[in-house]
Amino acid sequence: MITGKQRSYLKKIANTTEAIFQIGKNGLTENFIKQVDDALNAREIVKINVLRNSELDIDEIVETLITQLNAEFVQNIGRKITIYRKSKDKIIKLPD
């Protein structure tokens, strides 16, 4: 569980990060979730753009991703979701 101070720090990082995934009409497939899992291992923070043609609700997408990937929700701005998961390499140094 991340603290408010840590979440704020991650939001600051997310502001300069581009979305590397898009969720469209195909929704959350196993392959998509695997790709996000790999990206979290490599980057720790991932931004996802939810396209307008997606039939899934953003809250539903967030809940599914953080549950299946054991990740933390950072923020949701418009149709962009940011999630975080600490990796073994600890790429991002979170404040205490």
Secondary structure, 3 states (H helix, E strand, C coil): CCCHHHHHHHHHHHHCCCCCEEECCCCCCHHHHHHHHHHHHHHCEEEEEECCCCCCCHHHHHHHHHHHHCCEEEEEECCEEEEECCCCCCCCCCCC
